[in-house]
């Protein structure tokens, strides 16, 4: 089953937002990336029963965080 992240805003998430600089690369990418197409793209590869998987959008963003600094070093 394809999992989907449910974001619950609380005081801790607001505190974290206060510490992230406004010009942070990932903060600037957030409004530009629409990754909702991933749910439909990966759905055929997941079963219909069992435990929910990691949200594909969250997984893709994690891969982006890992590879982006490496890509910037190469250019």
C-alpha positions in Angstrom: 0.0 0.0 0.0 1.3 3.4 -0.9 1.7 5.5 2.3 0.8 9.1 2.4 2.3 11.5 4.9 -0.1 13.4 7.2 1.5 16.6 8.4 0.3 17.9 11.7 1.5 21.3 12.5 2.6 21.8 16.1 4.7 24.1 18.2 7.9 22.0 17.5 7.5 22.2 13.7 7.1 26.0 14.0 10.2 26.2 16.1 12.2 24.3 13.4 11.0 26.6 10.7 12.3 29.6 12.7 15.8 28.2 12.5 16.0 27.4 8.8 17.4 30.4 6.8 15.0 32.0 4.3 17.6 31.5 1.5 18.0 27.8 2.2 18.1 25.8 -1.0 15.5 23.2 0.0 13.2 26.0 1.3 13.4 27.7 -2.1 12.8 24.4 -3.9 9.7 23.5 -1.9 7.2 25.9 -3.7 8.7 24.9 -7.1 8.4 21.2 -6.8 5.0 19.5 -7.3 5.7 15.8 -6.6 2.1 14.7 -6.3 2.4 12.9 -9.6 4.6 10.3 -7.8 1.6 8.7 -6.1 0.0 7.7 -9.4 3.4 6.8 -11.0 4.4 4.3 -8.2 0.9 2.9 -7.4 1.3 -0.1 -9.8 4.4 -1.2 -7.9 2.7 -1.5 -4.5 0.4 -4.2 -3.1 -3.2 -3.5 -2.2 -2.9 -4.9 1.3 -0.4 -5.0 4.1 1.5 -2.3 5.9 1.7 1.2 4.3 5.0 2.1 2.7 7.1 5.2 3.1 5.4 8.1 1.4 6.9 8.2 -2.1 7.1 12.0 -2.0 9.0 11.9 1.3 11.3 9.2 -0.1 12.1 11.3 -3.3 12.8 14.4 -1.2 15.2 12.3 1.0 17.0 11.2 -2.2 17.1 14.8 -3.3 18.7 15.9 0.0 21.3 13.2 -0.4 22.2 13.8 -4.0 21.9 17.6 -4.3 25.1 18.6 -2.5 26.9 16.0 -4.6 25.5 17.4 -7.8 26.4 21.0 -6.8 30.0 19.9 -6.1 30.3 18.3 -9.6 29.3 21.5 -11.5 
